[in-house]
Amino acid sequence: MDLPVDYNSLEWWERKAVRLEYVARQGGNCHHCGAGLDGPSADKRPVKKRLFPPSFFQHPVHLHHSHGTGLTIGAVHNHCNAVLWQYHGE
């Protein structure tokens, strides 16, 4: 699979396949904090959960992408994805 890809052009099932490919390429670790995606995030900064959709934290691993270009960046913990958006606008 060629990465990165345009997140906005993908169907849900394609996003899942891309996310799983990033997980494999990253050795099962989060692109942001480096901790294993099968456990908690190493980034302990607090997030304001009210800023995110109710289902946001129901999915433990997210596909991080640039909101500017739409290109995928890597697989991250849901908490790390929230940190990236809340603190960095990503």
HTML snippet that shows the backbone in 3Dmol.js (N, CA, C, O; Angstrom):
<script src="https://3Dmol.org/build/3Dmol-min.js"></script>
<div id="view" style="width:600px;height:400px;position:relative"></div>
<script>
const pdb = `
ATOM      1  N   MET A   1       0.848  -1.186   0.000  1.00  0.00           N
ATOM      2  CA  MET A   1       0.000   0.000   0.000  1.00  0.00           C
ATOM      3  C   MET A   1       0.892   1.247   0.000  1.00  0.00           C
ATOM      4  O   MET A   1       1.845   1.346   0.774  1.00  0.00           O
ATOM      5  N   ASP A   2       0.568   2.182  -0.871  1.00  0.00           N
ATOM      6  CA  ASP A   2       1.289   3.455  -0.917  1.00  0.00           C
ATOM      7  C   ASP A   2       0.703   4.418   0.103  1.00  0.00           C
ATOM      8  O   ASP A   2      -0.504   4.659   0.120  1.00  0.00           O
ATOM      9  N   LEU A   3       1.558   4.964   0.948  1.00  0.00           N
ATOM     10  CA  LEU A   3       1.152   5.946   1.953  1.00  0.00           C
ATOM     11  C   LEU A   3       2.021   7.186   1.793  1.00  0.00           C
ATOM     12  O   LEU A   3       3.173   7.063   1.378  1.00  0.00           O
ATOM     13  N   PRO A   4       1.522   8.355   2.102  1.00  0.00           N
ATOM     14  CA  PRO A   4       0.198   8.667   2.633  1.00  0.00           C
ATOM     15  C   PRO A   4      -0.873   8.659   1.543  1.00  0.00           C
ATOM     16  O   PRO A   4      -0.573   8.607   0.350  1.00  0.00           O
ATOM     17  N   VAL A   5      -2.119   8.711   1.985  1.00  0.00           N
ATOM     18  CA  VAL A   5      -3.263   8.783   1.084  1.00  0.00           C
ATOM     19  C   VAL A   5      -4.170   9.932   1.522  1.00  0.00           C
ATOM     20  O   VAL A   5      -4.060  10.446   2.635  1.00  0.00           O
ATOM     21  N   ASP A   6      -5.067  10.320   0.617  1.00  0.00           N
ATOM     22  CA  ASP A   6      -6.014  11.397   0.915  1.00  0.00           C
ATOM     23  C   ASP A   6      -7.140  10.852   1.793  1.00  0.00           C
ATOM     24  O   ASP A   6      -8.009  10.118   1.324  1.00  0.00           O
ATOM     25  N   TYR A   7      -7.108  11.218   3.059  1.00  0.00           N
ATOM     26  CA  TYR A   7      -8.093  10.757   4.045  1.00  0.00           C
ATOM     27  C   TYR A   7      -9.523  11.057   3.596  1.00  0.00           C
ATOM     28  O   TYR A   7     -10.417  10.227   3.759  1.00  0.00           O
ATOM     29  N   ASN A   8      -9.733  12.237   3.036  1.00  0.00           N
ATOM     30  CA  ASN A   8     -11.082  12.686   2.684  1.00  0.00           C
ATOM     31  C   ASN A   8     -11.702  11.917   1.524  1.00  0.00           C
ATOM     32  O   ASN A   8     -12.917  11.960   1.334  1.00  0.00           O
ATOM     33  N   SER A   9     -10.885  11.216   0.750  1.00  0.00           N
ATOM     34  CA  SER A   9     -11.419  10.466  -0.390  1.00  0.00           C
ATOM     35  C   SER A   9     -11.711   9.007  -0.042  1.00  0.00           C
ATOM     36  O   SER A   9     -12.178   8.247  -0.891  1.00  0.00           O
ATOM     37  N   LEU A  10     -11.438   8.614   1.200  1.00  0.00           N
ATOM     38  CA  LEU A  10     -11.586   7.212   1.591  1.00  0.00           C
ATOM     39  C   LEU A  10     -12.947   6.900   2.195  1.00  0.00           C
ATOM     40  O   LEU A  10     -13.532   7.714   2.910  1.00  0.00           O
ATOM     41  N   GLU A  11     -13.430   5.714   1.895  1.00  0.00           N
ATOM     42  CA  GLU A  11     -14.616   5.168   2.560  1.00  0.00           C
ATOM     43  C   GLU A  11     -14.177   4.649   3.928  1.00  0.00           C
ATOM     44  O   GLU A  11     -12.983   4.476   4.171  1.00  0.00           O
ATOM     45  N   TRP A  12     -15.145   4.396   4.830  1.00  0.00           N
ATOM     46  CA  TRP A  12     -14.798   3.959   6.178  1.00  0.00           C
ATOM     47  C   TRP A  12     -13.942   2.709   6.181  1.00  0.00           C
ATOM     48  O   TRP A  12     -13.013   2.600   6.981  1.00  0.00           O
ATOM     49  N   TRP A  13     -14.237   1.762   5.301  1.00  0.00           N
ATOM     50  CA  TRP A  13     -13.503   0.501   5.266  1.00  0.00           C
ATOM     51  C   TRP A  13     -12.092   0.687   4.712  1.00  0.00           C
ATOM     52  O   TRP A  13     -11.178  -0.053   5.077  1.00  0.00           O
ATOM     53  N   GLU A  14     -11.915   1.672   3.833  1.00  0.00           N
ATOM     54  CA  GLU A  14     -10.575   1.979   3.329  1.00  0.00           C
ATOM     55  C   GLU A  14      -9.747   2.663   4.422  1.00  0.00           C
ATOM     56  O   GLU A  14      -8.551   2.406   4.553  1.00  0.00           O
ATOM     57  N   ARG A  15     -10.391   3.532   5.201  1.00  0.00           N
ATOM     58  CA  ARG A  15      -9.702   4.178   6.321  1.00  0.00           C
ATOM     59  C   ARG A  15      -9.218   3.131   7.321  1.00  0.00           C
ATOM     60  O   ARG A  15      -8.117   3.242   7.860  1.00  0.00           O
ATOM     61  N   LYS A  16     -10.035   2.127   7.565  1.00  0.00           N
ATOM     62  CA  LYS A  16      -9.645   1.056   8.476  1.00  0.00           C
ATOM     63  C   LYS A  16      -8.413   0.326   7.948  1.00  0.00           C
ATOM     64  O   LYS A  16      -7.480   0.057   8.705  1.00  0.00           O
ATOM     65  N   ALA A  17      -8.406   0.007   6.659  1.00  0.00           N
ATOM     66  CA  ALA A  17      -7.259  -0.691   6.064  1.00  0.00           C
ATOM     67  C   ALA A  17      -5.997   0.164   6.144  1.00  0.00           C
ATOM     68  O   ALA A  17      -4.916  -0.350   6.431  1.00  0.00           O
ATOM     69  N   VAL A  18      -6.127   1.459   5.893  1.00  0.00           N
ATOM     70  CA  VAL A  18      -4.980   2.369   5.975  1.00  0.00           C
ATOM     71  C   VAL A  18      -4.497   2.460   7.419  1.00  0.00           C
ATOM     72  O   VAL A  18      -3.294   2.416   7.675  1.00  0.00           O
ATOM     73  N   ARG A  19      -5.430   2.587   8.362  1.00  0.00           N
ATOM     74  CA  ARG A  19      -5.062   2.645   9.778  1.00  0.00           C
ATOM     75  C   ARG A  19      -4.296   1.384  10.181  1.00  0.00           C
ATOM     76  O   ARG A  19      -3.265   1.479  10.847  1.00  0.00           O
ATOM     77  N   LEU A  20      -4.775   0.226   9.793  1.00  0.00           N
ATOM     78  CA  LEU A  20      -4.101  -1.030  10.125  1.00  0.00           C
ATOM     79  C   LEU A  20      -2.723  -1.119   9.478  1.00  0.00           C
ATOM     80  O   LEU A  20      -1.797  -1.677  10.068  1.00  0.00           O
ATOM     81  N   GLU A  21      -2.580  -0.581   8.284  1.00  0.00           N
ATOM     82  CA  GLU A  21      -1.276  -0.562   7.618  1.00  0.00           C
ATOM     83  C   GLU A  21      -0.294   0.325   8.380  1.00  0.00           C
ATOM     84  O   GLU A  21       0.868  -0.040   8.560  1.00  0.00           O
ATOM     85  N   TYR A  22      -0.762   1.486   8.825  1.00  0.00           N
ATOM     86  CA  TYR A  22       0.104   2.348   9.639  1.00  0.00           C
ATOM     87  C   TYR A  22       0.486   1.654  10.950  1.00  0.00           C
ATOM     88  O   TYR A  22       1.641   1.722  11.369  1.00  0.00           O
ATOM     89  N   VAL A  23      -0.462   0.997  11.589  1.00  0.00           N
ATOM     90  CA  VAL A  23      -0.166   0.284  12.839  1.00  0.00           C
ATOM     91  C   VAL A  23       0.966  -0.723  12.593  1.00  0.00           C
ATOM     92  O   VAL A  23       1.905  -0.808  13.384  1.00  0.00           O
ATOM     93  N   ALA A  24       0.875  -1.475  11.507  1.00  0.00           N
ATOM     94  CA  ALA A  24       1.901  -2.466  11.180  1.00  0.00           C
ATOM     95  C   ALA A  24       3.245  -1.788  10.913  1.00  0.00           C
ATOM     96  O   ALA A  24       4.270  -2.224  11.437  1.00  0.00           O
ATOM     97  N   ARG A  25       3.250  -0.745  10.118  1.00  0.00           N
ATOM     98  CA  ARG A  25       4.503  -0.058   9.775  1.00  0.00           C
ATOM     99  C   ARG A  25       5.136   0.639  10.976  1.00  0.00           C
ATOM    100  O   ARG A  25       6.354   0.808  11.033  1.00  0.00           O
ATOM    101  N   GLN A  26       4.309   1.038  11.926  1.00  0.00           N
ATOM    102  CA  GLN A  26       4.790   1.720  13.125  1.00  0.00           C
ATOM    103  C   GLN A  26       5.149   0.731  14.239  1.00  0.00           C
ATOM    104  O   GLN A  26       5.470   1.142  15.355  1.00  0.00           O
ATOM    105  N   GLY A  27       5.094  -0.548  13.941  1.00  0.00           N
ATOM    106  CA  GLY A  27       5.427  -1.556  14.927  1.00  0.00           C
ATOM    107  C   GLY A  27       4.446  -1.614  16.082  1.00  0.00           C
ATOM    108  O   GLY A  27       4.805  -2.030  17.184  1.00  0.00           O
ATOM    109  N   GLY A  28       3.210  -1.200  15.839  1.00  0.00           N
ATOM    110  CA  GLY A  28       2.179  -1.225  16.872  1.00  0.00           C
ATOM    111  C   GLY A  28       2.233  -0.047  17.834  1.00  0.00           C
ATOM    112  O   GLY A  28       1.531  -0.035  18.845  1.00  0.00           O
ATOM    113  N   ASN A  29       3.065   0.942  17.522  1.00  0.00           N
ATOM    114  CA  ASN A  29       3.215   2.104  18.399  1.00  0.00           C
ATOM    115  C   ASN A  29       2.535   3.345  17.833  1.00  0.00           C
ATOM    116  O   ASN A  29       2.372   3.485  16.621  1.00  0.00           O
ATOM    117  N   CYS A  30       2.149   4.231  18.722  1.00  0.00           N
ATOM    118  CA  CYS A  30       1.493   5.481  18.356  1.00  0.00           C
ATOM    119  C   CYS A  30       2.472   6.417  17.660  1.00  0.00           C
ATOM    120  O   CYS A  30       3.602   6.591  18.116  1.00  0.00           O
ATOM    121  N   HIS A  31       2.041   7.014  16.561  1.00  0.00           N
ATOM    122  CA  HIS A  31       2.871   7.962  15.821  1.00  0.00           C
ATOM    123  C   HIS A  31       3.188   9.196  16.643  1.00  0.00           C
ATOM    124  O   HIS A  31       4.240   9.805  16.451  1.00  0.00           O
ATOM    125  N   HIS A  32       2.308   9.580  17.550  1.00  0.00           N
ATOM    126  CA  HIS A  32       2.509  10.790  18.350  1.00  0.00           C
ATOM    127  C   HIS A  32       3.350  10.544  19.601  1.00  0.00           C
ATOM    128  O   HIS A  32       4.381  11.190  19.790  1.00  0.00           O
ATOM    129  N   CYS A  33       2.923   9.622  20.448  1.00  0.00           N
ATOM    130  CA  CYS A  33       3.589   9.462  21.757  1.00  0.00           C
ATOM    131  C   CYS A  33       4.582   8.309  21.810  1.00  0.00           C
ATOM    132  O   CYS A  33       5.405   8.245  22.724  1.00  0.00           O
ATOM    133  N   GLY A  34       4.517   7.397  20.844  1.00  0.00           N
ATOM    134  CA  GLY A  34       5.445   6.275  20.799  1.00  0.00           C
ATOM    135  C   GLY A  34       5.073   5.073  21.641  1.00  0.00           C
ATOM    136  O   GLY A  34       5.724   4.032  21.552  1.00  0.00           O
ATOM    137  N   ALA A  35       4.036   5.196  22.457  1.00  0.00           N
ATOM    138  CA  ALA A  35       3.591   4.072  23.281  1.00  0.00           C
ATOM    139  C   ALA A  35       2.815   3.067  22.430  1.00  0.00           C
ATOM    140  O   ALA A  35       2.312   3.404  21.358  1.00  0.00           O
ATOM    141  N   GLY A  36       2.726   1.839  22.917  1.00  0.00           N
ATOM    142  CA  GLY A  36       1.978   0.816  22.202  1.00  0.00           C
ATOM    143  C   GLY A  36       0.512   1.195  22.051  1.00  0.00           C
ATOM    144  O   GLY A  36      -0.117   1.695  22.984  1.00  0.00           O
ATOM    145  N   LEU A  37      -0.013   0.950  20.869  1.00  0.00           N
ATOM    146  CA  LEU A  37      -1.417   1.279  20.607  1.00  0.00           C
ATOM    147  C   LEU A  37      -2.385   0.334  21.306  1.00  0.00           C
ATOM    148  O   LEU A  37      -3.593   0.570  21.306  1.00  0.00           O
ATOM    149  N   ASP A  38      -1.863  -0.731  21.899  1.00  0.00           N
ATOM    150  CA  ASP A  38      -2.713  -1.654  22.637  1.00  0.00           C
ATOM    151  C   ASP A  38      -2.836  -1.263  24.107  1.00  0.00           C
ATOM    152  O   ASP A  38      -3.442  -1.987  24.897  1.00  0.00           O
ATOM    153  N   GLY A  39      -2.265  -0.125  24.471  1.00  0.00           N
ATOM    154  CA  GLY A  39      -2.327   0.367  25.846  1.00  0.00           C
ATOM    155  C   GLY A  39      -2.622   1.856  25.867  1.00  0.00           C
ATOM    156  O   GLY A  39      -2.997   2.433  24.846  1.00  0.00           O
ATOM    157  N   PRO A  40      -2.454   2.480  27.027  1.00  0.00           N
ATOM    158  CA  PRO A  40      -2.774   3.906  27.145  1.00  0.00           C
ATOM    159  C   PRO A  40      -1.720   4.809  26.488  1.00  0.00           C
ATOM    160  O   PRO A  40      -0.579   4.406  26.261  1.00  0.00           O
ATOM    161  N   SER A  41      -2.132   6.006  26.202  1.00  0.00           N
ATOM    162  CA  SER A  41      -1.247   7.028  25.640  1.00  0.00           C
ATOM    163  C   SER A  41      -0.192   7.442  26.652  1.00  0.00           C
ATOM    164  O   SER A  41      -0.456   7.475  27.854  1.00  0.00           O
ATOM    165  N   ALA A  42       0.996   7.757  26.170  1.00  0.00           N
ATOM    166  CA  ALA A  42       2.063   8.277  27.034  1.00  0.00           C
ATOM    167  C   ALA A  42       1.930   9.789  27.210  1.00  0.00           C
ATOM    168  O   ALA A  42       2.579  10.372  28.079  1.00  0.00           O
ATOM    169  N   ASP A  43       1.095  10.424  26.392  1.00  0.00           N
ATOM    170  CA  ASP A  43       0.874  11.869  26.501  1.00  0.00           C
ATOM    171  C   ASP A  43      -0.228  12.094  27.532  1.00  0.00           C
ATOM    172  O   ASP A  43      -1.383  11.739  27.297  1.00  0.00           O
ATOM    173  N   LYS A  44       0.121  12.670  28.650  1.00  0.00           N
ATOM    174  CA  LYS A  44      -0.824  12.809  29.759  1.00  0.00           C
ATOM    175  C   LYS A  44      -1.471  14.191  29.842  1.00  0.00           C
ATOM    176  O   LYS A  44      -2.134  14.507  30.830  1.00  0.00           O
ATOM    177  N   ARG A  45      -1.281  15.020  28.807  1.00  0.00           N
ATOM    178  CA  ARG A  45      -1.936  16.329  28.836  1.00  0.00           C
ATOM    179  C   ARG A  45      -3.452  16.141  28.855  1.00  0.00           C
ATOM    180  O   ARG A  45      -3.982  15.264  28.172  1.00  0.00           O
ATOM    181  N   PRO A  46      -4.142  16.962  29.633  1.00  0.00           N
ATOM    182  CA  PRO A  46      -5.599  16.831  29.701  1.00  0.00           C
ATOM    183  C   PRO A  46      -6.264  17.320  28.417  1.00  0.00           C
ATOM    184  O   PRO A  46      -5.788  18.251  27.766  1.00  0.00           O
ATOM    185  N   VAL A  47      -7.360  16.681  28.073  1.00  0.00           N
ATOM    186  CA  VAL A  47      -8.158  17.130  26.932  1.00  0.00           C
ATOM    187  C   VAL A  47      -9.569  17.454  27.413  1.00  0.00           C
ATOM    188  O   VAL A  47     -10.068  16.872  28.377  1.00  0.00           O
ATOM    189  N   LYS A  48     -10.190  18.387  26.722  1.00  0.00           N
ATOM    190  CA  LYS A  48     -11.568  18.781  27.032  1.00  0.00           C
ATOM    191  C   LYS A  48     -12.499  17.910  26.193  1.00  0.00           C
ATOM    192  O   LYS A  48     -12.769  18.210  25.030  1.00  0.00           O
ATOM    193  N   LYS A  49     -12.982  16.835  26.795  1.00  0.00           N
ATOM    194  CA  LYS A  49     -13.784  15.860  26.055  1.00  0.00           C
ATOM    195  C   LYS A  49     -15.037  16.473  25.445  1.00  0.00           C
ATOM    196  O   LYS A  49     -15.546  15.959  24.450  1.00  0.00           O
ATOM    197  N   ARG A  50     -15.539  17.549  26.014  1.00  0.00           N
ATOM    198  CA  ARG A  50     -16.751  18.182  25.480  1.00  0.00           C
ATOM    199  C   ARG A  50     -16.517  18.796  24.093  1.00  0.00           C
ATOM    200  O   ARG A  50     -17.478  19.107  23.389  1.00  0.00           O
ATOM    201  N   LEU A  51     -15.261  18.971  23.698  1.00  0.00           N
ATOM    202  CA  LEU A  51     -14.939  19.528  22.380  1.00  0.00           C
ATOM    203  C   LEU A  51     -15.069  18.507  21.254  1.00  0.00           C
ATOM    204  O   LEU A  51     -15.018  18.866  20.077  1.00  0.00           O
ATOM    205  N   PHE A  52     -15.237  17.238  21.612  1.00  0.00           N
ATOM    206  CA  PHE A  52     -15.214  16.164  20.633  1.00  0.00           C
ATOM    207  C   PHE A  52     -16.563  15.451  20.558  1.00  0.00           C
ATOM    208  O   PHE A  52     -17.318  15.452  21.531  1.00  0.00           O
ATOM    209  N   PRO A  53     -16.871  14.844  19.414  1.00  0.00           N
ATOM    210  CA  PRO A  53     -18.129  14.108  19.283  1.00  0.00           C
ATOM    211  C   PRO A  53     -18.213  12.990  20.325  1.00  0.00           C
ATOM    212  O   PRO A  53     -17.182  12.462  20.741  1.00  0.00           O
ATOM    213  N   PRO A  54     -19.418  12.625  20.747  1.00  0.00           N
ATOM    214  CA  PRO A  54     -19.586  11.587  21.778  1.00  0.00           C
ATOM    215  C   PRO A  54     -18.891  10.271  21.446  1.00  0.00           C
ATOM    216  O   PRO A  54     -18.402   9.594  22.351  1.00  0.00           O
ATOM    217  N   SER A  55     -18.835   9.898  20.182  1.00  0.00           N
ATOM    218  CA  SER A  55     -18.238   8.609  19.810  1.00  0.00           C
ATOM    219  C   SER A  55     -16.714   8.669  19.638  1.00  0.00           C
ATOM    220  O   SER A  55     -16.078   7.639  19.421  1.00  0.00           O
ATOM    221  N   PHE A  56     -16.135   9.853  19.733  1.00  0.00           N
ATOM    222  CA  PHE A  56     -14.702  10.049  19.470  1.00  0.00           C
ATOM    223  C   PHE A  56     -13.832   9.116  20.304  1.00  0.00           C
ATOM    224  O   PHE A  56     -12.893   8.517  19.781  1.00  0.00           O
ATOM    225  N   PHE A  57     -14.131   8.989  21.582  1.00  0.00           N
ATOM    226  CA  PHE A  57     -13.290   8.206  22.479  1.00  0.00           C
ATOM    227  C   PHE A  57     -13.697   6.738  22.564  1.00  0.00           C
ATOM    228  O   PHE A  57     -13.108   5.979  23.333  1.00  0.00           O
ATOM    229  N   GLN A  58     -14.703   6.326  21.779  1.00  0.00           N
ATOM    230  CA  GLN A  58     -15.115   4.925  21.755  1.00  0.00           C
ATOM    231  C   GLN A  58     -14.181   4.079  20.898  1.00  0.00           C
ATOM    232  O   GLN A  58     -14.144   2.856  21.035  1.00  0.00           O
ATOM    233  N   HIS A  59     -13.432   4.727  20.020  1.00  0.00           N
ATOM    234  CA  HIS A  59     -12.508   4.027  19.123  1.00  0.00           C
ATOM    235  C   HIS A  59     -11.087   4.280  19.619  1.00  0.00           C
ATOM    236  O   HIS A  59     -10.626   5.421  19.571  1.00  0.00           O
ATOM    237  N   PRO A  60     -10.379   3.257  20.093  1.00  0.00           N
ATOM    238  CA  PRO A  60      -9.086   3.471  20.738  1.00  0.00           C
ATOM    239  C   PRO A  60      -7.965   3.926  19.804  1.00  0.00           C
ATOM    240  O   PRO A  60      -7.058   4.635  20.240  1.00  0.00           O
ATOM    241  N   VAL A  61      -8.007   3.536  18.538  1.00  0.00           N
ATOM    242  CA  VAL A  61      -6.943   3.902  17.602  1.00  0.00           C
ATOM    243  C   VAL A  61      -7.535   4.703  16.454  1.00  0.00           C
ATOM    244  O   VAL A  61      -8.505   4.288  15.821  1.00  0.00           O
ATOM    245  N   HIS A  62      -6.932   5.861  16.197  1.00  0.00           N
ATOM    246  CA  HIS A  62      -7.413   6.759  15.143  1.00  0.00           C
ATOM    247  C   HIS A  62      -6.390   6.872  14.027  1.00  0.00           C
ATOM    248  O   HIS A  62      -5.201   6.618  14.226  1.00  0.00           O
ATOM    249  N   LEU A  63      -6.867   7.256  12.852  1.00  0.00           N
ATOM    250  CA  LEU A  63      -6.008   7.543  11.712  1.00  0.00           C
ATOM    251  C   LEU A  63      -5.795   9.049  11.680  1.00  0.00           C
ATOM    252  O   LEU A  63      -6.697   9.802  11.315  1.00  0.00           O
ATOM    253  N   HIS A  64      -4.607   9.482  12.061  1.00  0.00           N
ATOM    254  CA  HIS A  64      -4.284  10.912  12.091  1.00  0.00           C
ATOM    255  C   HIS A  64      -4.030  11.397  10.667  1.00  0.00           C
ATOM    256  O   HIS A  64      -3.387  10.713   9.871  1.00  0.00           O
ATOM    257  N   HIS A  65      -4.549  12.594  10.358  1.00  0.00           N
ATOM    258  CA  HIS A  65      -4.344  13.173   9.033  1.00  0.00           C
ATOM    259  C   HIS A  65      -4.257  14.684   9.137  1.00  0.00           C
ATOM    260  O   HIS A  65      -4.710  15.275  10.117  1.00  0.00           O
ATOM    261  N   SER A  66      -3.680  15.298   8.134  1.00  0.00           N
ATOM    262  CA  SER A  66      -3.567  16.747   8.074  1.00  0.00           C
ATOM    263  C   SER A  66      -4.906  17.328   7.636  1.00  0.00           C
ATOM    264  O   SER A  66      -5.481  16.903   6.634  1.00  0.00           O
ATOM    265  N   HIS A  67      -5.391  18.298   8.393  1.00  0.00           N
ATOM    266  CA  HIS A  67      -6.641  18.953   7.999  1.00  0.00           C
ATOM    267  C   HIS A  67      -6.398  19.953   6.878  1.00  0.00           C
ATOM    268  O   HIS A  67      -7.342  20.406   6.232  1.00  0.00           O
ATOM    269  N   GLY A  68      -5.141  20.296   6.647  1.00  0.00           N
ATOM    270  CA  GLY A  68      -4.788  21.204   5.558  1.00  0.00           C
ATOM    271  C   GLY A  68      -4.692  20.500   4.223  1.00  0.00           C
ATOM    272  O   GLY A  68      -5.271  20.954   3.236  1.00  0.00           O
ATOM    273  N   THR A  69      -3.960  19.386   4.182  1.00  0.00           N
ATOM    274  CA  THR A  69      -3.740  18.671   2.922  1.00  0.00           C
ATOM    275  C   THR A  69      -4.662  17.472   2.756  1.00  0.00           C
ATOM    276  O   THR A  69      -4.889  17.017   1.635  1.00  0.00           O
ATOM    277  N   GLY A  70      -5.195  16.955   3.861  1.00  0.00           N
ATOM    278  CA  GLY A  70      -6.018  15.752   3.825  1.00  0.00           C
ATOM    279  C   GLY A  70      -5.198  14.474   3.845  1.00  0.00           C
ATOM    280  O   GLY A  70      -5.769  13.384   3.897  1.00  0.00           O
ATOM    281  N   LEU A  71      -3.869  14.578   3.805  1.00  0.00           N
ATOM    282  CA  LEU A  71      -3.024  13.389   3.745  1.00  0.00           C
ATOM    283  C   LEU A  71      -2.880  12.726   5.119  1.00  0.00           C
ATOM    284  O   LEU A  71      -2.768  13.389   6.151  1.00  0.00           O
ATOM    285  N   THR A  72      -2.888  11.403   5.085  1.00  0.00           N
ATOM    286  CA  THR A  72      -2.733  10.643   6.314  1.00  0.00           C
ATOM    287  C   THR A  72      -1.308  10.790   6.845  1.00  0.00           C
ATOM    288  O   THR A  72      -0.356  10.981   6.089  1.00  0.00           O
ATOM    289  N   ILE A  73      -1.196  10.693   8.191  1.00  0.00           N
ATOM    290  CA  ILE A  73       0.094  10.861   8.857  1.00  0.00           C
ATOM    291  C   ILE A  73       0.490   9.595   9.610  1.00  0.00           C
ATOM    292  O   ILE A  73       1.649   9.184   9.555  1.00  0.00           O
ATOM    293  N   GLY A  74      -0.449   8.976  10.305  1.00  0.00           N
ATOM    294  CA  GLY A  74      -0.134   7.770  11.062  1.00  0.00           C
ATOM    295  C   GLY A  74      -1.270   7.365  11.971  1.00  0.00           C
ATOM    296  O   GLY A  74      -2.290   8.047  12.067  1.00  0.00           O
ATOM    297  N   ALA A  75      -1.074   6.243  12.634  1.00  0.00           N
ATOM    298  CA  ALA A  75      -2.057   5.735  13.596  1.00  0.00           C
ATOM    299  C   ALA A  75      -1.699   6.266  14.983  1.00  0.00           C
ATOM    300  O   ALA A  75      -0.537   6.240  15.389  1.00  0.00           O
ATOM    301  N   VAL A  76      -2.702   6.741  15.693  1.00  0.00           N
ATOM    302  CA  VAL A  76      -2.493   7.338  17.016  1.00  0.00           C
ATOM    303  C   VAL A  76      -3.586   6.891  17.979  1.00  0.00           C
ATOM    304  O   VAL A  76      -4.669   6.478  17.562  1.00  0.00           O
ATOM    305  N   HIS A  77      -3.287   6.979  19.276  1.00  0.00           N
ATOM    306  CA  HIS A  77      -4.316   6.757  20.289  1.00  0.00           C
ATOM    307  C   HIS A  77      -5.414   7.812  20.129  1.00  0.00           C
ATOM    308  O   HIS A  77      -5.156   8.905  19.623  1.00  0.00           O
ATOM    309  N   ASN A  78      -6.629   7.490  20.555  1.00  0.00           N
ATOM    310  CA  ASN A  78      -7.694   8.493  20.495  1.00  0.00           C
ATOM    311  C   ASN A  78      -7.319   9.716  21.339  1.00  0.00           C
ATOM    312  O   ASN A  78      -7.600  10.850  20.950  1.00  0.00           O
ATOM    313  N   HIS A  79      -6.684   9.484  22.494  1.00  0.00           N
ATOM    314  CA  HIS A  79      -6.254  10.594  23.348  1.00  0.00           C
ATOM    315  C   HIS A  79      -5.216  11.459  22.631  1.00  0.00           C
ATOM    316  O   HIS A  79      -5.283  12.686  22.696  1.00  0.00           O
ATOM    317  N   CYS A  80      -4.268  10.832  21.955  1.00  0.00           N
ATOM    318  CA  CYS A  80      -3.246  11.581  21.220  1.00  0.00           C
ATOM    319  C   CYS A  80      -3.869  12.386  20.083  1.00  0.00           C
ATOM    320  O   CYS A  80      -3.451  13.514  19.819  1.00  0.00           O
ATOM    321  N   ASN A  81      -4.851  11.824  19.419  1.00  0.00           N
ATOM    322  CA  ASN A  81      -5.527  12.549  18.353  1.00  0.00           C
ATOM    323  C   ASN A  81      -6.224  13.785  18.925  1.00  0.00           C
ATOM    324  O   ASN A  81      -6.211  14.851  18.309  1.00  0.00           O
ATOM    325  N   ALA A  82      -6.828  13.639  20.097  1.00  0.00           N
ATOM    326  CA  ALA A  82      -7.473  14.773  20.765  1.00  0.00           C
ATOM    327  C   ALA A  82      -6.421  15.828  21.152  1.00  0.00           C
ATOM    328  O   ALA A  82      -6.647  17.024  20.971  1.00  0.00           O
ATOM    329  N   VAL A  83      -5.287  15.386  21.679  1.00  0.00           N
ATOM    330  CA  VAL A  83      -4.196  16.304  22.041  1.00  0.00           C
ATOM    331  C   VAL A  83      -3.715  17.045  20.796  1.00  0.00           C
ATOM    332  O   VAL A  83      -3.532  18.261  20.828  1.00  0.00           O
ATOM    333  N   LEU A  84      -3.513  16.323  19.714  1.00  0.00           N
ATOM    334  CA  LEU A  84      -3.022  16.941  18.479  1.00  0.00           C
ATOM    335  C   LEU A  84      -3.982  18.014  17.971  1.00  0.00           C
ATOM    336  O   LEU A  84      -3.550  19.055  17.475  1.00  0.00           O
ATOM    337  N   TRP A  85      -5.265  17.762  18.095  1.00  0.00           N
ATOM    338  CA  TRP A  85      -6.241  18.754  17.646  1.00  0.00           C
ATOM    339  C   TRP A  85      -6.338  19.911  18.634  1.00  0.00           C
ATOM    340  O   TRP A  85      -6.280  21.073  18.233  1.00  0.00           O
ATOM    341  N   GLN A  86      -6.486  19.605  19.915  1.00  0.00           N
ATOM    342  CA  GLN A  86      -6.710  20.639  20.926  1.00  0.00           C
ATOM    343  C   GLN A  86      -5.501  21.541  21.124  1.00  0.00           C
ATOM    344  O   GLN A  86      -5.656  22.753  21.271  1.00  0.00           O
ATOM    345  N   TYR A  87      -4.312  20.975  21.131  1.00  0.00           N
ATOM    346  CA  TYR A  87      -3.106  21.751  21.426  1.00  0.00           C
ATOM    347  C   TYR A  87      -2.375  22.242  20.188  1.00  0.00           C
ATOM    348  O   TYR A  87      -1.680  23.256  20.244  1.00  0.00           O
ATOM    349  N   HIS A  88      -2.523  21.535  19.062  1.00  0.00           N
ATOM    350  CA  HIS A  88      -1.744  21.864  17.869  1.00  0.00           C
ATOM    351  C   HIS A  88      -2.604  22.166  16.640  1.00  0.00           C
ATOM    352  O   HIS A  88      -2.069  22.518  15.589  1.00  0.00           O
ATOM    353  N   GLY A  89      -3.906  22.037  16.756  1.00  0.00           N
ATOM    354  CA  GLY A  89      -4.784  22.306  15.615  1.00  0.00           C
ATOM    355  C   GLY A  89      -4.659  21.312  14.489  1.00  0.00           C
ATOM    356  O   GLY A  89      -5.003  21.615  13.346  1.00  0.00           O
ATOM    357  N   GLU A  90      -4.166  20.117  14.801  1.00  0.00           N
ATOM    358  CA  GLU A  90      -3.992  19.084  13.768  1.00  0.00           C
ATOM    359  C   GLU A  90      -5.155  18.112  13.759  1.00  0.00           C
ATOM    360  O   GLU A  90      -5.175  17.180  12.955  1.00  0.00           O
TER     361      GLU A  90
END
`;
const viewer = $3Dmol.createViewer("view");
viewer.addModel(pdb, "pdb");
viewer.setStyle({}, {cartoon: {color: "spectrum"}});
viewer.zoomTo();
viewer.render();
</script>
